[in-house]
Amino acid sequence: MSDLLPLFPLPNVVLFPNVFLPLHIFEPRYREMVADALRTDRMIGMTLLAPGWERDYEGRPAVYPVGCSGVVTHAERLGDGRYNIVLRGLERFRIVNEDHSRSYRRAIVEPVLDRAMSHDDLAVVRTHRAKLETLLAPMAERTGREVRVPAAMSDEDLVHALAQYLDLEPLEKQALLEKQSLRARAESLVELLEMKILMARTHHVSNVAH
């Protein structure tokens, strides 16, 4: 990770390690950021804007201190200067200090490493993976989209992909990103999906009753 990591703060996007994220870049300051990244190490740090960001979006509104760095794996520059890019998540980071010398934000960051897992932790994660795969069926039923989990996908990649791609609130995704281990992330994700399925069923029963 370079000394100063370009930051791309958004109100509704959370990036997870080893997950791909397509982005359309249209604001002039972020076009500059992408151009600079492509000239150097292709690294960009995704951060989530904190509540109240609307009052100062053009400035430097508060962001959550934990984000995820990504490397630009694909970049297409459009005729008017906009970009379509794809980021692949690399590692979580914590903002230590910000630099404001450019039109876009950059920061000194430190890596945030997952807590090491024991054999018991790995077994629990494996159990939660099975639960997640079971829970995806009713979720898919509700959204009308089939969700298939490749058997070869690692537990970590599956948890991170679901955390990013499922229809969760940005703050729920941020809370998952900040969990200190894969086990904690998997447990929280199972709880979130169980709660959403329960709420959807309750809502359905309530509508039928009326």
C-alpha positions in Angstrom: 0.0 0.0 0.0 1.5 3.4 -1.0 2.2 6.1 1.5 -0.8 8.2 0.5 -3.8 6.2 -0.6 -6.4 8.0 -2.8 -9.8 7.9 -1.1 -13.1 7.5 -2.9 -15.9 8.2 -0.4 -19.4 7.2 -1.3 -22.7 7.2 0.6 -23.8 3.7 -0.4 -20.8 1.5 -1.4 -18.7 -0.7 0.8 -15.8 -2.8 -0.7 -14.7 -6.1 0.7 -11.4 -7.9 0.1 -11.2 -10.0 -3.0 -14.6 -8.8 -4.3 -15.0 -7.0 -7.6 -16.7 -3.6 -7.8 -17.6 -1.8 -11.0 -17.7 2.0 -10.8 -18.6 4.8 -13.1 -16.4 7.9 -12.5 -17.9 11.2 -13.6 -17.0 13.9 -11.0 -13.9 15.9 -12.2 -12.0 15.4 -8.9 -12.5 11.6 -9.1 -11.5 11.6 -12.8 -8.3 13.1 -11.7 -8.0 10.5 -9.0 -8.4 7.6 -11.4 -6.0 9.2 -13.9 -3.3 9.5 -11.1 -4.0 6.0 -9.9 -3.6 4.5 -13.4 -0.3 6.4 -13.8 1.1 4.9 -10.5 0.1 1.8 -8.5 -3.6 1.6 -9.6 -4.7 1.7 -5.9 -7.9 3.4 -4.6 -9.3 3.2 -1.1 -13.1 2.9 -0.8 -14.7 4.5 2.3 -18.2 5.1 3.4 -19.5 8.6 4.0 -20.8 9.1 7.6 -24.4 10.4 8.2 -24.8 14.1 7.4 -22.5 14.0 4.4 -25.1 15.8 2.3 -24.3 19.1 3.9 -20.7 19.1 2.7 -20.5 16.6 -0.2 -18.4 19.0 -2.3 -15.9 19.4 0.6 -14.5 16.9 3.0 -17.4 15.3 4.8 -16.7 12.8 7.6 -16.1 9.2 6.6 -15.9 6.0 8.6 -12.3 5.4 9.5 -12.2 1.8 8.3 -12.3 1.1 4.6 -11.0 -1.3 2.0 -8.3 -0.7 -0.6 -8.7 -1.9 -4.2 -6.6 -2.3 -7.3 -8.0 -1.1 -10.7 -8.2 -4.3 -12.8 -10.0 -2.7 -15.7 -10.3 0.9 -16.9 -12.1 2.4 -19.8 -11.8 6.1 -20.5 -14.8 7.5 -22.3 -14.6 10.3 -24.8 -15.8 13.0 -22.4 -13.3 12.1 -19.8 -15.4 9.9 -17.6 -14.2 6.4 -16.6 -15.7 3.0 -16.2 -13.4 1.0 -13.9 -13.4 -2.3 -12.0 -11.8 -2.5 -8.6 -10.8 -5.7 -6.9 -10.8 -5.4 -3.1 -7.4 -6.0 -1.5 -7.2 -5.3 2.2 -9.0 -3.4 5.0 -7.4 -0.2 6.3 -7.8 2.4 9.0 -7.3 6.1 8.2 -4.5 7.6 10.3 -4.2 11.0 8.7 -5.6 12.8 5.6 -3.8 14.9 3.0 -5.7 17.7 1.3 -3.2 18.9 -1.2 -5.1 17.6 -4.2 -8.7 18.0 -5.5 -9.5 14.6 -4.1 -8.7 13.1 -0.7 -5.7 11.0 0.1 -4.7 9.4 3.4 -2.0 7.8 5.3 -3.5 4.4 6.3 -2.6 1.4 8.3 -3.7 -2.2 7.5 -6.5 -3.7 9.6 -5.8 -7.5 9.8 -8.3 -10.1 10.8 -7.7 -11.9 14.1 -6.1 -15.3 13.6 -8.7 -18.1 13.7 -8.4 -21.4 15.6 -9.6 -24.8 14.4 -12.8 -24.2 16.3 -13.3 -20.8 14.5 -12.8 -22.5 11.1 -15.4 -25.2 12.0 -17.9 -22.5 13.1 -17.3 -20.6 9.8 -17.9 -23.8 7.9 -21.2 -24.3 9.8 -22.2 -20.7 9.0 -21.3 -21.2 5.3 -23.9 -24.0 5.2 -26.5 -21.8 6.9 -25.8 -19.0 4.5 -26.3 -21.3 1.5 -29.6 -22.4 3.0 -30.7 -18.9 3.7 -30.0 -17.7 0.1 -32.9 -19.8 -1.2 -35.7 -17.7 0.5 -33.7 -14.5 -0.2 -33.6 -15.4 -3.9 -37.3 -16.3 -3.8 -38.1 -12.8 -2.4 -36.0 -11.0 -5.0 -36.7 -13.3 -7.9 -33.0 -13.7 -8.6 -31.4 -17.1 -8.3 -28.2 -17.2 -6.3 -25.7 -20.0 -7.0 -22.6 -20.5 -4.8 -19.7 -22.1 -6.5 -18.5 -25.1 -4.5 -14.8 -24.1 -5.1 -15.3 -20.6 -3.6 -13.5 -20.3 -0.3 -15.4 -19.5 2.9 -13.8 -16.1 3.2 -14.6 -15.1 -0.5 -18.2 -16.3 -0.1 -18.8 -14.3 3.1 -17.2 -11.2 1.6 -19.0 -11.5 -1.8 -22.4 -11.9 0.0 -21.6 -9.0 2.3 -21.0 -6.8 -0.7 -23.6 -8.0 -3.2 -26.7 -8.8 -1.0 -29.3 -6.1 -0.5 -28.1 -4.8 2.8 -28.0 -1.3 4.2 -24.7 0.5 3.7 -24.3 0.8 7.5 -24.9 -2.9 7.9 -22.2 -3.6 5.3 -19.8 -1.2 7.1 -20.4 -3.0 10.4 -19.6 -6.3 8.7 -16.4 -4.8 7.2 -15.3 -3.7 10.7 -15.7 -7.1 12.3 -12.4 -8.4 13.7 -12.5 -11.9 12.2 -14.1 -13.9 9.5 -16.0 -15.9 12.1 -17.6 -12.7 13.5 -18.4 -11.5 10.0 -20.0 -14.9 9.1 -22.0 -14.9 12.3 -23.3 -11.4 11.8 -24.2 -12.0 8.2 -26.3 -15.1 9.2 -28.1 -13.0 11.8 -28.8 -10.2 9.3 -30.2 -12.6 6.7 -32.3 -14.4 9.3 -33.7 -11.1 10.5 -34.5 -9.9 7.0 -36.2 -13.2 6.0 -38.3 -13.0 9.3 -39.3 -9.4 8.6 -40.2 -10.2 5.0 -42.4 -13.1 6.2 -44.0 -11.0 8.9 -44.7 -8.3 6.3 -46.2 -10.9 4.0 -48.5 -12.3 6.7 -49.6 -8.8 7.7 -50.5 -8.0 4.1 -52.4 -11.3 3.7 -54.3 -10.6 7.0 -55.4 -7.2 5.7 
